[in-house]
Amino acid sequence: MKRRGLSLSLMVTALMIAGNSCVSEDEPSIHLVTEYQLRGLIGGAKDARSIDNLDGLGGYKISCELGAKATDVDIKATTESLTFAIKSKAGGTCTFTVEEDNVYERECEIEKTESIDCEGDTYESPCRIAIAEQTGNMVQGQVCCKAIPRRGNNPKEGDFSVFAPGSGDKSADFIAYNCDGK
């Protein structure tokens, strides 16, 4: 009987631990959806990335914070091998970071607009983030980054760019739900 009681106790403990690591219905987890691809003139195209996950599931740590203005947006999704991040700053500027095999990072402009067209951008053009909608705890937008160098380097012709998968001039969409703030 002692053995059965111990087994039952261990099973209940395991269920309690598993229950605590699941997504809470009372406090919905942050949910990020985006598809993008690093593409380069020299390095070719890396695998397209698709994130459609909740914070805490599938190895993802996702944070999202919205400020009073539509352009006050901080989004970060990380796993052991991937980072996708937008960090807004004062004056309509931001930092955009993508990490795969290396950390690629560039200063960017962030603005409230329905969409952005990447066609005609050059490596000298800044990375751009468009915030199409920010309602309640949701933010939706696009990223266009013609040249995103390894962290600490200046952008140059041939650097990787971030676009929609399979495209050389279409912006990558993103949408995040259940963000903090506002």
C-alpha positions as CSV (number, residue, x, y, z in Angstrom):
1,M,0.0,0.0,0.0
2,K,2.9,2.4,0.8
3,R,4.3,1.9,-2.7
4,R,0.9,2.7,-4.4
5,G,0.6,5.8,-2.2
6,L,4.1,7.0,-3.1
7,S,3.4,6.3,-6.8
8,L,0.1,8.2,-6.7
9,S,1.8,11.1,-4.8
10,L,4.6,11.3,-7.4
11,M,2.0,11.3,-10.2
12,V,0.0,14.1,-8.6
13,T,3.2,16.1,-8.1
14,A,4.2,15.6,-11.8
15,L,0.8,16.7,-12.9
16,M,1.0,19.8,-10.8
17,I,4.4,20.7,-12.2
18,A,3.2,20.1,-15.8
19,G,0.1,22.1,-15.0
20,N,2.1,25.1,-13.9
21,S,4.2,25.0,-17.1
22,C,1.1,25.0,-19.4
23,V,-0.5,28.1,-20.9
24,S,-2.9,29.8,-18.4
25,E,-6.4,30.4,-19.4
26,D,-6.7,33.3,-16.9
27,E,-3.6,35.1,-18.3
28,P,-3.4,34.4,-22.1
29,S,0.2,33.9,-23.3
30,I,1.8,36.2,-25.8
31,H,1.3,34.8,-29.3
32,L,3.6,35.9,-32.1
33,V,3.1,35.1,-35.8
34,T,5.6,36.0,-38.5
35,E,7.3,34.6,-41.5
36,Y,10.6,36.0,-42.8
37,Q,13.8,35.0,-44.6
38,L,17.4,36.2,-44.5
39,R,18.5,36.6,-48.1
40,G,21.9,37.8,-49.4
41,L,23.7,38.5,-52.6
42,I,26.8,36.6,-51.5
43,G,25.4,34.1,-48.9
44,G,22.3,33.2,-50.8
45,A,19.0,32.6,-49.0
46,K,18.8,31.0,-45.6
47,D,15.8,28.8,-44.7
48,A,12.6,30.7,-44.4
49,R,11.5,31.1,-40.8
50,S,7.9,30.8,-39.6
51,I,7.0,31.6,-36.0
52,D,3.5,30.9,-34.9
53,N,3.8,30.1,-31.2
54,L,2.9,31.1,-27.7
55,D,5.4,32.2,-25.0
56,G,6.6,29.2,-23.1
57,L,5.7,26.5,-25.7
58,G,8.0,24.8,-28.1
59,G,11.1,26.3,-26.6
60,Y,10.0,29.9,-27.3
61,K,10.4,32.8,-25.0
62,I,8.2,35.6,-26.4
63,S,7.8,39.1,-24.9
64,C,5.8,42.0,-26.3
65,E,5.2,45.4,-24.7
66,L,3.2,48.2,-26.2
67,G,3.4,51.9,-25.2
68,A,1.1,54.8,-25.4
69,K,2.0,55.7,-29.0
70,A,1.5,53.2,-31.9
71,T,5.2,53.2,-32.6
72,D,6.1,52.2,-29.0
73,V,6.6,48.5,-29.6
74,D,9.0,46.0,-28.2
75,I,8.7,42.4,-29.5
76,K,11.2,39.6,-28.9
77,A,11.0,35.9,-29.7
78,T,13.9,33.6,-28.8
79,T,14.7,30.0,-28.9
80,E,18.1,28.3,-28.5
81,S,19.0,29.0,-32.1
82,L,16.8,31.9,-33.2
83,T,16.0,35.6,-32.3
84,F,13.5,38.0,-33.9
85,A,13.3,41.3,-32.1
86,I,12.0,44.9,-32.6
87,K,13.0,47.4,-29.9
88,S,11.5,50.9,-30.3
89,K,13.3,54.0,-29.1
90,A,12.5,57.7,-28.8
91,G,11.9,59.8,-32.0
92,G,10.5,57.1,-34.3
93,T,13.7,55.0,-34.3
94,C,14.3,51.3,-33.3
95,T,16.7,48.4,-33.4
96,F,15.9,45.3,-35.4
97,T,17.7,42.1,-34.6
98,V,17.6,38.6,-36.2
99,E,19.8,35.8,-34.9
100,E,20.4,32.5,-36.7
101,D,24.0,31.5,-37.1
102,N,25.1,35.0,-36.3
103,V,23.5,38.1,-34.7
104,Y,22.4,40.5,-37.4
105,E,21.3,43.9,-36.2
106,R,20.5,47.3,-37.6
107,E,19.0,50.6,-36.5
108,C,15.6,51.2,-38.1
109,E,12.8,53.7,-38.5
110,I,9.4,52.8,-37.1
111,E,6.2,54.5,-38.2
112,K,2.4,54.2,-38.1
113,T,1.4,53.3,-41.6
114,E,-0.7,50.6,-43.3
115,S,2.2,49.0,-45.2
116,I,5.7,49.5,-46.5
117,D,7.0,48.8,-50.0
118,C,10.6,47.5,-50.0
119,E,11.0,47.9,-53.8
120,G,13.7,50.4,-54.6
121,D,15.4,50.2,-51.1
122,T,19.2,49.9,-51.2
123,Y,21.7,48.9,-48.5
124,E,21.9,52.6,-47.7
125,S,18.2,52.8,-46.9
126,P,17.4,52.3,-43.2
127,C,15.5,49.2,-42.1
128,R,11.8,50.1,-41.7
129,I,9.1,48.9,-39.4
130,A,5.5,49.7,-40.3
131,I,2.9,49.5,-37.5
132,A,-0.4,49.0,-39.4
133,E,-2.6,48.4,-36.3
134,Q,-2.2,48.6,-32.6
135,T,-5.5,47.9,-30.7
136,G,-5.8,46.7,-27.2
137,N,-3.1,44.1,-26.6
138,M,-2.5,43.4,-30.3
139,V,0.0,44.9,-32.7
140,Q,0.3,44.1,-36.5
141,G,3.0,45.3,-38.9
142,Q,5.7,44.7,-41.4
143,V,9.5,44.6,-41.6
144,C,11.6,45.7,-44.5
145,C,15.4,45.5,-44.1
146,K,17.5,45.7,-47.3
147,A,20.8,45.2,-45.5
148,I,21.2,43.9,-42.0
149,P,24.9,43.4,-41.1
150,R,26.4,41.3,-38.3
151,R,26.1,43.2,-35.0
152,G,28.7,45.9,-34.7
153,N,29.3,46.3,-38.5
154,N,28.1,49.0,-40.9
155,P,25.7,47.9,-43.6
156,K,27.2,47.3,-47.0
157,E,26.1,45.9,-50.4
158,G,25.9,42.1,-50.2
159,D,24.7,41.9,-46.5
160,F,21.8,39.7,-45.7
161,S,18.3,41.3,-46.0
162,V,15.1,40.4,-44.3
163,F,12.0,40.0,-46.5
164,A,8.9,37.8,-46.8
165,P,10.0,34.2,-47.7
166,G,10.9,33.7,-51.3
167,S,10.9,37.5,-52.0
168,G,13.6,40.0,-52.7
169,D,11.5,43.0,-52.2
170,K,8.4,42.2,-50.2
171,S,8.1,43.1,-46.5
172,A,7.7,40.4,-43.9
173,D,4.5,40.6,-41.8
174,F,4.2,40.1,-38.1
175,I,1.3,40.1,-35.6
176,A,1.5,39.7,-31.8
177,Y,-1.4,39.1,-29.4
178,N,-1.8,39.5,-25.7
179,C,1.0,42.1,-25.4
180,D,1.7,43.9,-22.1
181,G,1.2,47.6,-21.6
182,K,-1.0,50.3,-23.0
